[in-house]
Amino acid sequence: MIAVSLSDEQIRTSELVAIERTVNHLPVFASYDVDRIRVIAQTVADLFAEEEGLDALFGLVRENLPNRLWETAYAMACDIAAADGTIRETELRLLEEMRYELSIDRLHAAAIERGARARHLRL
């Protein structure tokens, strides 16, 4: 979620609120320490500054997140990308890379993306 938010080099308030809401309400984060968000954000920012940082980021995700939660991670990333009402090119590229790196089936990804779009539409 943080990586998608940082992909355009700034974290928008709507994205921060969506990340906080996600961490506070989803069962997968039941035992997660919310104070870690700042540390994670700094780590992701540091990785983005490195030449091979994105590869390192996905390596960390694959090492620390069970395979069964990869689609969940992708769904949360899509929600953050859609949270501010505009999905930028950098966010789209990161989501595409995420689909590849986490072996998200294209049909499943399309359903996840459509769900995120539907949840974040505005009048």
PyMOL commands that set and color helices and strands:
alter all, ss='L'
color gray80, all
select helices_A, chain A and resi 2-6+13-25+27-29+36-48+53-64+67-82+89-101+106-119
alter helices_A, ss='H'
color red, helices_A
deselect
rebuild
show_as cartoon
